[in-house]
Amino acid sequence: MKHSIEICPLSESNCFTVSSQIKSEFILPIHHHDCFELTFIKNAKGLKRIVGDHIGETENYELVLLSPILPHTWQIHKCKSYEATEVTIHFHKDLFDDKFLTRSRLLPIKTMLENASRGVLFSSNTSSLMSYKIMRLYNSDGFSAVIDFLTILHELSTATNYEILSSSSFNNTDYCSYKSERVDQVIDYLNKNYSNNITLSDVASLTNMAESAFCRFFKKQTGSTYIDILTEIRLGHASKMLVNTSLSVSEIAYACGFNNISNFNRIFKKRKGYTPKEFKKVYFSETQYFI
Protein backbone atom coordinates (compact mmCIF):
# COMPACT_ATOMS: atom_id res chain seq x y z
CA MET A 1 0.00 0.00 0.00
CA LYS A 2 1.34 3.45 -0.89
CA HIS A 3 0.59 6.10 1.70
CA SER A 4 -0.28 9.57 0.50
CA ILE A 5 2.30 12.30 1.01
CA GLU A 6 1.14 15.48 2.71
CA ILE A 7 3.40 18.44 2.01
CA CYS A 8 4.48 20.22 5.19
CA PRO A 9 3.46 23.90 5.28
CA LEU A 10 7.10 24.90 5.73
CA SER A 11 9.30 27.19 3.70
CA GLU A 12 13.08 27.05 3.87
CA SER A 13 13.03 30.22 5.96
CA ASN A 14 10.70 28.75 8.62
CA CYS A 15 12.05 27.23 11.80
CA PHE A 16 8.63 25.67 12.32
CA THR A 17 4.95 26.28 11.64
CA VAL A 18 1.96 25.96 13.98
CA SER A 19 -1.65 25.41 12.95
CA SER A 20 -4.71 25.19 15.19
CA GLN A 21 -8.22 24.06 14.32
CA ILE A 22 -11.52 23.03 15.87
CA LYS A 23 -12.64 19.93 14.00
CA SER A 24 -15.68 17.72 13.66
CA GLU A 25 -15.17 16.03 10.28
CA PHE A 26 -11.86 14.88 8.84
CA ILE A 27 -10.85 13.38 5.51
CA LEU A 28 -7.13 12.53 5.34
CA PRO A 29 -6.23 8.83 4.92
CA ILE A 30 -3.03 7.24 6.17
CA HIS A 31 -0.23 9.58 5.08
CA HIS A 32 3.25 10.82 5.89
CA HIS A 33 5.27 14.03 5.72
CA ASP A 34 8.82 14.99 4.82
CA CYS A 35 9.23 16.81 8.14
CA PHE A 36 8.77 16.22 11.87
CA GLU A 37 5.25 16.60 13.24
CA LEU A 38 4.12 17.18 16.82
CA THR A 39 0.36 16.70 17.06
CA PHE A 40 -1.70 17.76 20.08
CA ILE A 41 -5.39 16.81 20.29
CA LYS A 42 -7.84 17.76 23.03
CA ASN A 43 -11.44 16.71 23.63
CA ALA A 44 -11.38 13.77 21.21
CA LYS A 45 -11.42 10.63 23.33
CA GLY A 46 -12.04 7.47 21.34
CA LEU A 47 -10.21 8.30 18.12
CA LYS A 48 -8.38 5.41 16.52
CA ARG A 49 -4.67 6.19 16.27
CA ILE A 50 -2.61 4.53 13.51
CA VAL A 51 1.16 5.12 13.56
CA GLY A 52 3.25 2.70 11.51
CA ASP A 53 1.96 -0.72 12.58
CA HIS A 54 0.59 0.61 15.88
CA ILE A 55 -3.19 0.82 16.33
CA GLY A 56 -4.48 2.43 19.50
CA GLU A 57 -7.20 4.65 20.96
CA THR A 58 -6.91 8.22 22.23
CA GLU A 59 -7.74 9.68 25.63
CA ASN A 60 -9.05 13.23 26.18
CA TYR A 61 -5.50 14.55 25.73
CA GLU A 62 -3.25 13.24 22.96
CA LEU A 63 0.31 14.29 22.14
CA VAL A 64 2.38 12.42 19.53
CA LEU A 65 5.76 13.17 17.94
CA LEU A 66 6.33 11.75 14.46
CA SER A 67 9.43 11.69 12.30
CA PRO A 68 9.46 12.25 8.53
CA ILE A 69 8.12 9.38 6.37
CA LEU A 70 6.31 7.61 9.24
CA PRO A 71 2.74 6.78 8.05
CA HIS A 72 -0.05 7.84 10.39
CA THR A 73 -3.61 9.03 10.78
CA TRP A 74 -6.36 9.45 13.38
CA GLN A 75 -9.82 8.05 12.64
CA ILE A 76 -13.21 8.93 14.15
CA HIS A 77 -13.80 5.39 15.51
CA LYS A 78 -15.63 5.84 18.86
CA CYS A 79 -15.13 9.58 19.19
CA LYS A 80 -18.38 11.50 19.62
CA SER A 81 -16.90 14.99 19.99
CA TYR A 82 -17.89 17.69 17.52
CA GLU A 83 -15.40 20.23 18.88
CA ALA A 84 -12.01 18.56 18.96
CA THR A 85 -9.07 20.94 19.27
CA GLU A 86 -6.01 20.05 17.19
CA VAL A 87 -2.69 21.89 17.19
CA THR A 88 0.00 20.70 14.79
CA ILE A 89 3.64 21.78 14.83
CA HIS A 90 5.83 20.96 11.83
CA PHE A 91 9.58 21.45 11.74
CA HIS A 92 12.34 20.58 9.30
CA LYS A 93 14.25 17.31 9.69
CA ASP A 94 17.50 19.27 9.36
CA LEU A 95 16.53 22.05 11.77
CA PHE A 96 19.11 20.83 14.28
CA ASP A 97 22.69 20.11 13.32
CA ASP A 98 23.95 16.68 14.46
CA LYS A 99 26.89 18.24 16.32
CA PHE A 100 24.55 20.66 18.04
CA LEU A 101 22.42 17.82 19.40
CA THR A 102 25.39 15.88 20.71
CA ARG A 103 26.05 18.54 23.35
CA SER A 104 25.34 17.05 26.77
CA ARG A 105 22.35 19.22 27.64
CA LEU A 106 20.70 18.49 24.30
CA LEU A 107 21.17 14.72 24.21
CA PRO A 108 17.63 14.08 25.54
CA ILE A 109 16.21 15.96 22.52
CA LYS A 110 18.45 13.93 20.19
CA THR A 111 17.18 10.69 21.73
CA MET A 112 13.56 11.84 21.49
CA LEU A 113 13.92 12.73 17.80
CA GLU A 114 15.48 9.33 17.13
CA ASN A 115 12.56 7.63 18.90
CA ALA A 116 10.15 9.68 16.78
CA SER A 117 11.09 7.46 13.83
CA ARG A 118 8.71 4.96 15.47
CA GLY A 119 6.30 7.54 16.92
CA VAL A 120 6.38 8.79 20.51
CA LEU A 121 3.10 8.93 22.45
CA PHE A 122 3.36 11.08 25.57
CA SER A 123 1.18 10.29 28.56
CA SER A 124 -2.20 11.94 28.96
CA ASN A 125 -0.83 13.73 32.02
CA THR A 126 2.16 15.11 30.10
CA SER A 127 -0.15 16.15 27.24
CA SER A 128 -2.42 17.99 29.66
CA LEU A 129 0.50 19.74 31.36
CA MET A 130 1.96 20.82 28.01
CA SER A 131 -1.36 22.00 26.54
CA TYR A 132 -1.00 25.61 27.73
CA LYS A 133 2.51 25.99 26.27
CA ILE A 134 1.48 24.41 22.98
CA MET A 135 -1.58 26.65 22.68
CA ARG A 136 0.53 29.68 23.59
CA LEU A 137 3.04 28.83 20.87
CA TYR A 138 0.29 29.23 18.29
CA ASN A 139 -0.10 32.88 19.34
CA SER A 140 3.64 33.61 19.57
CA ASP A 141 5.98 34.95 16.91
CA GLY A 142 9.51 36.21 16.52
CA PHE A 143 12.41 35.02 18.64
CA SER A 144 10.19 34.44 21.68
CA ALA A 145 8.32 31.80 19.65
CA VAL A 146 11.62 30.01 18.95
CA ILE A 147 12.41 29.99 22.67
CA ASP A 148 8.93 28.64 23.44
CA PHE A 149 9.34 25.94 20.79
CA LEU A 150 12.71 24.82 22.15
CA THR A 151 11.30 24.81 25.68
CA ILE A 152 8.50 22.49 24.58
CA LEU A 153 10.98 20.10 22.96
CA HIS A 154 13.20 20.17 26.03
CA GLU A 155 10.38 19.47 28.46
CA LEU A 156 9.01 16.66 26.32
CA SER A 157 12.49 15.14 25.98
CA THR A 158 12.78 14.91 29.77
CA ALA A 159 9.30 13.40 30.27
CA THR A 160 9.56 9.94 31.80
CA ASN A 161 6.15 8.54 30.89
CA TYR A 162 5.88 7.89 27.16
CA GLU A 163 5.36 5.02 24.74
CA ILE A 164 7.25 4.09 21.57
CA LEU A 165 4.51 3.11 19.13
CA SER A 166 5.58 1.36 15.92
CA SER A 167 7.90 -1.56 15.27
CA SER A 168 11.27 -0.45 13.95
CA SER A 169 11.17 -2.92 11.07
CA PHE A 170 7.76 -1.72 9.82
CA ASN A 171 9.28 1.51 8.56
CA ASN A 172 12.79 0.18 7.95
CA THR A 173 14.00 2.10 10.99
CA ASP A 174 17.39 1.19 12.36
CA TYR A 175 17.64 0.57 16.04
CA CYS A 176 19.50 3.33 17.82
CA SER A 177 22.96 2.39 18.95
CA TYR A 178 23.25 0.88 22.40
CA LYS A 179 26.81 2.21 22.62
CA SER A 180 28.04 -1.37 22.53
CA GLU A 181 29.63 -2.68 19.37
CA ARG A 182 28.73 -6.25 20.29
CA VAL A 183 25.05 -5.45 20.88
CA ASP A 184 24.81 -3.44 17.66
CA GLN A 185 26.41 -6.35 15.80
CA VAL A 186 23.81 -8.77 17.17
CA ILE A 187 20.88 -6.50 16.32
CA ASP A 188 22.21 -5.92 12.82
CA TYR A 189 22.44 -9.70 12.42
CA LEU A 190 18.83 -10.14 13.63
CA ASN A 191 17.59 -7.47 11.20
CA LYS A 192 19.31 -9.17 8.28
CA ASN A 193 18.41 -12.78 9.15
CA TYR A 194 14.97 -12.53 10.79
CA SER A 195 13.43 -14.86 8.18
CA ASN A 196 15.81 -17.67 9.10
CA ASN A 197 15.93 -19.99 12.09
CA ILE A 198 18.16 -18.10 14.55
CA THR A 199 19.41 -19.92 17.64
CA LEU A 200 20.89 -18.64 20.88
CA SER A 201 24.14 -20.29 19.84
CA ASP A 202 24.17 -18.27 16.60
CA VAL A 203 23.91 -14.88 18.31
CA ALA A 204 26.14 -15.75 21.28
CA SER A 205 28.92 -16.77 18.90
CA LEU A 206 28.87 -13.27 17.38
CA THR A 207 30.05 -11.87 20.72
CA ASN A 208 32.46 -14.71 21.55
CA MET A 209 30.50 -15.34 24.76
CA ALA A 210 29.06 -18.43 26.34
CA GLU A 211 25.27 -18.56 25.92
CA SER A 212 24.45 -17.86 29.58
CA ALA A 213 26.92 -14.95 29.72
CA PHE A 214 25.54 -13.52 26.48
CA CYS A 215 21.96 -13.61 27.78
CA ARG A 216 22.91 -11.68 30.92
CA PHE A 217 25.00 -9.19 28.93
CA PHE A 218 22.37 -8.57 26.27
CA LYS A 219 19.53 -8.10 28.78
CA LYS A 220 21.64 -5.67 30.83
CA GLN A 221 22.56 -3.60 27.76
CA THR A 222 19.15 -3.49 26.06
CA GLY A 223 16.58 -4.22 28.76
CA SER A 224 15.20 -6.99 26.53
CA THR A 225 16.12 -10.53 25.63
CA TYR A 226 17.36 -11.24 22.13
CA ILE A 227 14.16 -13.28 21.58
CA ASP A 228 12.03 -10.23 22.45
CA ILE A 229 13.88 -8.02 19.98
CA LEU A 230 13.89 -10.71 17.28
CA THR A 231 10.13 -11.15 17.75
CA GLU A 232 9.57 -7.40 17.43
CA ILE A 233 11.62 -7.30 14.22
CA ARG A 234 9.68 -10.23 12.79
CA LEU A 235 6.30 -8.77 13.74
CA GLY A 236 7.20 -5.42 12.17
CA HIS A 237 7.96 -7.10 8.87
CA ALA A 238 4.82 -9.21 9.16
CA SER A 239 2.69 -6.10 9.77
CA LYS A 240 4.22 -4.40 6.75
CA MET A 241 3.49 -7.43 4.57
CA LEU A 242 -0.09 -7.60 5.84
CA VAL A 243 -0.80 -4.05 4.64
CA ASN A 244 1.44 -4.01 1.56
CA THR A 245 0.88 -7.44 -0.02
CA SER A 246 -1.87 -9.91 -0.81
CA LEU A 247 0.00 -12.84 0.71
CA SER A 248 -1.90 -15.14 3.05
CA VAL A 249 -1.30 -15.07 6.80
CA SER A 250 0.50 -18.41 6.64
CA GLU A 251 2.77 -17.21 3.81
CA ILE A 252 3.64 -14.09 5.76
CA ALA A 253 4.27 -16.05 8.95
CA TYR A 254 6.76 -18.37 7.27
CA ALA A 255 8.41 -15.50 5.37
CA CYS A 256 9.04 -13.72 8.68
CA GLY A 257 10.59 -16.67 10.48
CA PHE A 258 7.56 -18.09 12.29
CA ASN A 259 7.33 -21.84 11.75
CA ASN A 260 4.01 -22.35 13.54
CA ILE A 261 0.86 -20.50 12.41
CA SER A 262 -0.92 -20.86 15.75
CA ASN A 263 2.12 -19.47 17.54
CA PHE A 264 2.34 -16.58 15.08
CA ASN A 265 -1.34 -15.69 15.58
CA ARG A 266 -0.99 -15.89 19.37
CA ILE A 267 2.15 -13.73 19.54
CA PHE A 268 0.78 -11.20 17.03
CA LYS A 269 -2.43 -10.74 19.02
CA LYS A 270 -0.53 -10.46 22.30
CA ARG A 271 1.77 -7.74 20.94
CA LYS A 272 -0.63 -5.89 18.60
CA GLY A 273 -4.01 -6.47 20.25
CA TYR A 274 -5.42 -8.07 17.09
CA THR A 275 -4.95 -11.29 15.18
CA PRO A 276 -3.19 -10.77 11.81
CA LYS A 277 -6.52 -10.92 9.93
CA GLU A 278 -8.15 -8.50 12.40
CA PHE A 279 -5.16 -6.15 12.12
CA LYS A 280 -5.48 -5.93 8.34
CA LYS A 281 -9.24 -5.35 8.56
CA VAL A 282 -8.91 -2.63 11.22
CA TYR A 283 -6.01 -0.95 9.40
CA PHE A 284 -8.10 -0.54 6.26
CA SER A 285 -11.48 -0.02 7.90
CA GLU A 286 -13.85 2.33 6.11
CA THR A 287 -14.30 5.32 8.38
CA GLN A 288 -13.89 9.07 8.63
CA TYR A 289 -10.41 10.37 9.29
CA PHE A 290 -9.08 12.80 11.83
CA ILE A 291 -6.14 14.91 10.62
C-alpha positions as CSV (number, residue, x, y, z in Angstrom):
1,M,0.0,0.0,0.0
2,K,1.3,3.4,-0.9
3,H,0.6,6.1,1.7
4,S,-0.3,9.6,0.5
5,I,2.3,12.3,1.0
6,E,1.1,15.5,2.7
7,I,3.4,18.4,2.0
8,C,4.5,20.2,5.2
9,P,3.5,23.9,5.3
10,L,7.1,24.9,5.7
11,S,9.3,27.2,3.7
12,E,13.1,27.1,3.9
13,S,13.0,30.2,6.0
14,N,10.7,28.7,8.6
15,C,12.1,27.2,11.8
16,F,8.6,25.7,12.3
17,T,4.9,26.3,11.6
18,V,2.0,26.0,14.0
19,S,-1.7,25.4,12.9
20,S,-4.7,25.2,15.2
21,Q,-8.2,24.1,14.3
22,I,-11.5,23.0,15.9
23,K,-12.6,19.9,14.0
24,S,-15.7,17.7,13.7
25,E,-15.2,16.0,10.3
26,F,-11.9,14.9,8.8
27,I,-10.9,13.4,5.5
28,L,-7.1,12.5,5.3
29,P,-6.2,8.8,4.9
30,I,-3.0,7.2,6.2
31,H,-0.2,9.6,5.1
32,H,3.2,10.8,5.9
33,H,5.3,14.0,5.7
34,D,8.8,15.0,4.8
35,C,9.2,16.8,8.1
36,F,8.8,16.2,11.9
37,E,5.3,16.6,13.2
38,L,4.1,17.2,16.8
39,T,0.4,16.7,17.1
40,F,-1.7,17.8,20.1
41,I,-5.4,16.8,20.3
42,K,-7.8,17.8,23.0
43,N,-11.4,16.7,23.6
44,A,-11.4,13.8,21.2
45,K,-11.4,10.6,23.3
46,G,-12.0,7.5,21.3
47,L,-10.2,8.3,18.1
48,K,-8.4,5.4,16.5
49,R,-4.7,6.2,16.3
50,I,-2.6,4.5,13.5
51,V,1.2,5.1,13.6
52,G,3.3,2.7,11.5
53,D,2.0,-0.7,12.6
54,H,0.6,0.6,15.9
55,I,-3.2,0.8,16.3
56,G,-4.5,2.4,19.5
57,E,-7.2,4.6,21.0
58,T,-6.9,8.2,22.2
59,E,-7.7,9.7,25.6
60,N,-9.0,13.2,26.2
61,Y,-5.5,14.6,25.7
62,E,-3.2,13.2,23.0
63,L,0.3,14.3,22.1
64,V,2.4,12.4,19.5
65,L,5.8,13.2,17.9
66,L,6.3,11.7,14.5
67,S,9.4,11.7,12.3
68,P,9.5,12.2,8.5
69,I,8.1,9.4,6.4
70,L,6.3,7.6,9.2
71,P,2.7,6.8,8.1
72,H,0.0,7.8,10.4
73,T,-3.6,9.0,10.8
74,W,-6.4,9.5,13.4
75,Q,-9.8,8.0,12.6
76,I,-13.2,8.9,14.1
77,H,-13.8,5.4,15.5
78,K,-15.6,5.8,18.9
79,C,-15.1,9.6,19.2
80,K,-18.4,11.5,19.6
81,S,-16.9,15.0,20.0
82,Y,-17.9,17.7,17.5
83,E,-15.4,20.2,18.9
84,A,-12.0,18.6,19.0
85,T,-9.1,20.9,19.3
86,E,-6.0,20.0,17.2
87,V,-2.7,21.9,17.2
88,T,0.0,20.7,14.8
89,I,3.6,21.8,14.8
90,H,5.8,21.0,11.8
91,F,9.6,21.4,11.7
92,H,12.3,20.6,9.3
93,K,14.2,17.3,9.7
94,D,17.5,19.3,9.4
95,L,16.5,22.0,11.8
96,F,19.1,20.8,14.3
97,D,22.7,20.1,13.3
98,D,23.9,16.7,14.5
99,K,26.9,18.2,16.3
100,F,24.6,20.7,18.0
101,L,22.4,17.8,19.4
102,T,25.4,15.9,20.7
103,R,26.0,18.5,23.4
104,S,25.3,17.0,26.8
105,R,22.3,19.2,27.6
106,L,20.7,18.5,24.3
107,L,21.2,14.7,24.2
108,P,17.6,14.1,25.5
109,I,16.2,16.0,22.5
110,K,18.4,13.9,20.2
111,T,17.2,10.7,21.7
112,M,13.6,11.8,21.5
113,L,13.9,12.7,17.8
114,E,15.5,9.3,17.1
115,N,12.6,7.6,18.9
116,A,10.1,9.7,16.8
117,S,11.1,7.5,13.8
118,R,8.7,5.0,15.5
119,G,6.3,7.5,16.9
120,V,6.4,8.8,20.5
121,L,3.1,8.9,22.4
122,F,3.4,11.1,25.6
123,S,1.2,10.3,28.6
124,S,-2.2,11.9,29.0
125,N,-0.8,13.7,32.0
126,T,2.2,15.1,30.1
127,S,-0.2,16.1,27.2
128,S,-2.4,18.0,29.7
129,L,0.5,19.7,31.4
130,M,2.0,20.8,28.0
131,S,-1.4,22.0,26.5
132,Y,-1.0,25.6,27.7
133,K,2.5,26.0,26.3
134,I,1.5,24.4,23.0
135,M,-1.6,26.7,22.7
136,R,0.5,29.7,23.6
137,L,3.0,28.8,20.9
138,Y,0.3,29.2,18.3
139,N,-0.1,32.9,19.3
140,S,3.6,33.6,19.6
141,D,6.0,34.9,16.9
142,G,9.5,36.2,16.5
143,F,12.4,35.0,18.6
144,S,10.2,34.4,21.7
145,A,8.3,31.8,19.7
146,V,11.6,30.0,19.0
147,I,12.4,30.0,22.7
148,D,8.9,28.6,23.4
149,F,9.3,25.9,20.8
150,L,12.7,24.8,22.2
151,T,11.3,24.8,25.7
152,I,8.5,22.5,24.6
153,L,11.0,20.1,23.0
154,H,13.2,20.2,26.0
155,E,10.4,19.5,28.5
156,L,9.0,16.7,26.3
157,S,12.5,15.1,26.0
158,T,12.8,14.9,29.8
159,A,9.3,13.4,30.3
160,T,9.6,9.9,31.8
161,N,6.1,8.5,30.9
162,Y,5.9,7.9,27.2
163,E,5.4,5.0,24.7
164,I,7.2,4.1,21.6
165,L,4.5,3.1,19.1
166,S,5.6,1.4,15.9
167,S,7.9,-1.6,15.3
168,S,11.3,-0.4,13.9
169,S,11.2,-2.9,11.1
170,F,7.8,-1.7,9.8
171,N,9.3,1.5,8.6
172,N,12.8,0.2,8.0
173,T,14.0,2.1,11.0
174,D,17.4,1.2,12.4
175,Y,17.6,0.6,16.0
176,C,19.5,3.3,17.8
177,S,23.0,2.4,18.9
178,Y,23.3,0.9,22.4
179,K,26.8,2.2,22.6
180,S,28.0,-1.4,22.5
181,E,29.6,-2.7,19.4
182,R,28.7,-6.3,20.3
183,V,25.1,-5.5,20.9
184,D,24.8,-3.4,17.7
185,Q,26.4,-6.3,15.8
186,V,23.8,-8.8,17.2
187,I,20.9,-6.5,16.3
188,D,22.2,-5.9,12.8
189,Y,22.4,-9.7,12.4
190,L,18.8,-10.1,13.6
191,N,17.6,-7.5,11.2
192,K,19.3,-9.2,8.3
193,N,18.4,-12.8,9.2
194,Y,15.0,-12.5,10.8
195,S,13.4,-14.9,8.2
196,N,15.8,-17.7,9.1
197,N,15.9,-20.0,12.1
198,I,18.2,-18.1,14.6
199,T,19.4,-19.9,17.6
200,L,20.9,-18.6,20.9
201,S,24.1,-20.3,19.8
202,D,24.2,-18.3,16.6
203,V,23.9,-14.9,18.3
204,A,26.1,-15.8,21.3
205,S,28.9,-16.8,18.9
206,L,28.9,-13.3,17.4
207,T,30.1,-11.9,20.7
208,N,32.5,-14.7,21.5
209,M,30.5,-15.3,24.8
210,A,29.1,-18.4,26.3
211,E,25.3,-18.6,25.9
212,S,24.5,-17.9,29.6
213,A,26.9,-14.9,29.7
214,F,25.5,-13.5,26.5
215,C,22.0,-13.6,27.8
216,R,22.9,-11.7,30.9
217,F,25.0,-9.2,28.9
218,F,22.4,-8.6,26.3
219,K,19.5,-8.1,28.8
220,K,21.6,-5.7,30.8
221,Q,22.6,-3.6,27.8
222,T,19.2,-3.5,26.1
223,G,16.6,-4.2,28.8
224,S,15.2,-7.0,26.5
225,T,16.1,-10.5,25.6
226,Y,17.4,-11.2,22.1
227,I,14.2,-13.3,21.6
228,D,12.0,-10.2,22.5
229,I,13.9,-8.0,20.0
230,L,13.9,-10.7,17.3
231,T,10.1,-11.2,17.8
232,E,9.6,-7.4,17.4
233,I,11.6,-7.3,14.2
234,R,9.7,-10.2,12.8
235,L,6.3,-8.8,13.7
236,G,7.2,-5.4,12.2
237,H,8.0,-7.1,8.9
238,A,4.8,-9.2,9.2
239,S,2.7,-6.1,9.8
240,K,4.2,-4.4,6.7
241,M,3.5,-7.4,4.6
242,L,-0.1,-7.6,5.8
243,V,-0.8,-4.0,4.6
244,N,1.4,-4.0,1.6
245,T,0.9,-7.4,0.0
246,S,-1.9,-9.9,-0.8
247,L,0.0,-12.8,0.7
248,S,-1.9,-15.1,3.1
249,V,-1.3,-15.1,6.8
250,S,0.5,-18.4,6.6
251,E,2.8,-17.2,3.8
252,I,3.6,-14.1,5.8
253,A,4.3,-16.1,8.9
254,Y,6.8,-18.4,7.3
255,A,8.4,-15.5,5.4
256,C,9.0,-13.7,8.7
257,G,10.6,-16.7,10.5
258,F,7.6,-18.1,12.3
259,N,7.3,-21.8,11.7
260,N,4.0,-22.3,13.5
261,I,0.9,-20.5,12.4
262,S,-0.9,-20.9,15.7
263,N,2.1,-19.5,17.5
264,F,2.3,-16.6,15.1
265,N,-1.3,-15.7,15.6
266,R,-1.0,-15.9,19.4
267,I,2.1,-13.7,19.5
268,F,0.8,-11.2,17.0
269,K,-2.4,-10.7,19.0
270,K,-0.5,-10.5,22.3
271,R,1.8,-7.7,20.9
272,K,-0.6,-5.9,18.6
273,G,-4.0,-6.5,20.2
274,Y,-5.4,-8.1,17.1
275,T,-4.9,-11.3,15.2
276,P,-3.2,-10.8,11.8
277,K,-6.5,-10.9,9.9
278,E,-8.1,-8.5,12.4
279,F,-5.2,-6.2,12.1
280,K,-5.5,-5.9,8.3
281,K,-9.2,-5.4,8.6
282,V,-8.9,-2.6,11.2
283,Y,-6.0,-0.9,9.4
284,F,-8.1,-0.5,6.3
285,S,-11.5,0.0,7.9
286,E,-13.8,2.3,6.1
287,T,-14.3,5.3,8.4
288,Q,-13.9,9.1,8.6
289,Y,-10.4,10.4,9.3
290,F,-9.1,12.8,11.8
291,I,-6.1,14.9,10.6
